[in-house]
Amino acid sequence: MKVLKLIFLGMMLTLACSLQGQLSVRLNIGSPPAWGPAGYGDVRYYYLPDVEAYYDVQTSMFIYILGNRWIRRSY
């Protein structure tokens, strides 16, 4: 019985060594958005005059004024 367990364990280790895992993670923290102007990779804020708001690259949020308060939203 002990020999059977050792054979099974050896087969599992052989199988585990032959398997390959693949993981791909893509994070764009702090990188400018695709729609931002080219050549300005080191800035933190973009001003968007069409919507009268700023875009914060590091937090991926839009900042605009509503009444007398600054509002931060992801959309």
Secondary structure, 3 states (H helix, E strand, C coil): CHHHHHHHHHHHHHHHHHCCCCCCCCCCCCCCCCCCCCCCCCCCEEEECCCCEEEECCCCEEEEEECCEEEEECC
